[in-house]
Amino acid sequence: MVATLLKETEPVEELERKDIQGILLSSYSHLYWAFYVLLEVREPVAARSGLAAIIDKITSAQGKEEGASVNVALTCTGLRKLGLDKGALDSFPIAFREGMSSEHRAHILGDTGESAPSEWTWGSADKPVDILLMLFAPDETKVNAQLDQARALFPANGVVQIPPLLAAQRYPDNREHFGFADGIGQPVIEGSGRLERQLKRTGHATEIKAGEFILSYINEYGLPSDSPAVDLARDPRRILPANASGGGDLGRNGTYLVFRQMAQNVADFWQFLEESTRGLDGKSNPEARERLAAKFVGRHRSGAPLVMAPEVDRPELGNNNNFGYAQSDPHGFACPFGAHTRRANPRDSIGDDPKEALARARRHRLLRRGRSYGPRAADPRGSDQEERGLHFICLNSDIERQFEFVQQTWINNPVFDGLDGEVDPLVGDPKKGKGWLTIQKDPVRERVHNLRRFVTLKGGAYFFLPGIRALRYLSSLES
């Protein structure tokens, strides 16, 4: 078993909660409904005034907001339109500056075919997004009221909405549209005060240095995470805190937000599992269908991990995250090497030294903040033509080392953990593999063939989620 990770003896950096946007420390699980509003800046002067007007309404990490929460993030084009100078823009990492839809990054991420940027409804070069406005409320009526209020202000604030996205929500059972429990095993930011809560909920918590998720704090390498900066001459009012080089630290208390709209073809997924598990007589085999679905995911529908419940679902283990693979399942007989959850976080299983493997995995963790959109399917195997999927959102301080590494080296790697020609069966790019999933067994392995794409990317972008002081600075810029 993986040892429970306790607080280290070295000093813990105090988080500047008043300057941190709330979504960095909270998933707003008590606010079930959300709108992710995509905006294009048409009039920079008005947009800066509009940003200044809402800063005091933005939810910080200082305390819990019971009624509603608001957060804001910006793309590189958005920062440029607001008037951020070239020197400051060049201090951002290249992944952020190039953007998710660039040819190079699309290749890295496996965004090809029907998921290629040329097919997106938003986020591509010809359909740019500048600002992401995130609205959260406890119910549908209140979140709709939030959106209506915001929309009424858009014209005066020099922005337009493009295109409207469906409302997103967290279901009480925390299951996504394929039917599996989601959001299990989130890392804990050191200094957030959430360690004990996570230990109580799942029996295990991986506490990660704050710098892995918050810019300018110490990361897992023992160094401050890289942060964009501005020349002090361009901050005459000294709105920003100073960095070690004497410049203005634009990134401090901020992070990078990855947003990908992932449409889920629920009917096709379950129909494929049905076809793949029929008996020789052609009859349906529901038990085999459920087992194969769990092999795809690495957990049962309840969330119970296969390494702890290899044969049948055990709902009492649904929140359990206290496990590794190196000792309990070294050959993949319980959880296949290629299963989604094992690829997304291989824990202690990559390499010969489990302890070192865990240390490496800590440097590639993500904070997930996504939510499902669209109605649940009444019949998972029936096609109702409804639009549904996941607004995948994750936070990280290094897009390349965290999100893109996971996507390229683990999710879409055809030789991951010794495999040959296969990618993540749920969200991988089929063109990078041979269309199969290997299910390790003794004495003879099994293979599921003719895999197809069950999740299609509809849009995406890299955003900068600034601290509150950085937002004030951005709103003070002049053309």
PERA-V218928 format. One line per field, one symbol per residue. ss: DSSP state (H for helix, E for strand, C for the rest). phi: phi as a letter, one per 20 degrees, with the letter a starting at -180 (. if undefined). psi: psi as a letter, one per 40 degrees, with the letter a starting at -180 (. if undefined). Layout:
# PERA-V218928
ss = ???
phi = ???
psi = ???
This chain:
# PERA-V218928
ss = CCCCCCCCCCCCCCCCHHHCEHHHCCCCCCCCEEEEEEEEECCHHHHHHHHHHHHHHCCECCCCCCCEEEEEEECHHHHHHHCCCHHHHHCCCHHHHHCCCCHHHHHHHCCCHHHCHHHCCECCCCCCCCEEEEEEECCHHHHHHHHHHHHHHHHHHCEEECCCCCCEECCCCCECCCCCECCCCCCEECCCCCHHHHHHHHCCCCEECHHHCCCCCECCCCCECCCCEECHHHCCCCCCCECCCCCEECCCCCEEEEEEEEEECHHHHHHHHHHHHCCCCCCCCHHHHHHHHHHHHCECCCCCECCCCCCCCCHHHCCCCCCCCCCCCCCCCCCCCCCHHHHHCCCCCCCCCHHHHHHHHHCCCCEECCEEECCCCCCCCCCCCCCCEEEEEEEECCCHHHHHHHHHHHHCCCCHHHCCCCCCCCCCCHHHCCCCEEECCCCCCEEECCCCCCEEEEEEEEEEECCHHHHHHHHCCCC
phi = .fffedfeffgdffeeffddfgffdcelfedfdbcdeecdedcgfffffffffdgfeffeefbeefeaccccccefffffffofffgfffefffgfffnfefgffffgemeclfefgfefebnfgecfcdcddddcbfbffffffgffffffeggfemccebefdfgdbdfgeldeffodgcnemffdfgnemdfffffffdmbbeedggffccfnefdfemcffgcfbcfgfecfelfefeefeneeefegmdadddccedfdefffffffffffcfffenefcgffffffgfffencfgfogfffdbfdcfcgfdgefcebcdgeebfdmfedggefgffffbfldeenedgffffffffececeecfbfcnffffcgededmfebrcefccdaecgffdfffgfeedfdefdglnfcnccgfecfegfecdnccedfbdecfdcedmfcfdcdedraaecddffffffffffefcf
psi = ihihhiiidiihhhhgddehidedeiefeegdiihhhhihhdgddddddddddedeehhiedihhddiihihiiiddddddeehiddddeeiidddddideiddddddefgibeeideeieieidegihdihhhhhididddddddddddddedddefiihhihiiiiihidefiadeeihieifhihhheeeedddddddeeihhhiideeehieihaeeeihiihiiihddegdefdiiiadeeahgdeheaahhhhhhhhhgddddddddddeeiideeiigddddddddddddeiideehideegddihgdeedehegiaddddfdeeddhideidddddgebeehaehdddddddddefiihheiiiiiiihdhdehheeihiahghhihiehdddcdddddddddehefhfeihfiihedeihdeeaefihhhhihehiihhifiihehhheiiihihgiidddddddeeii.
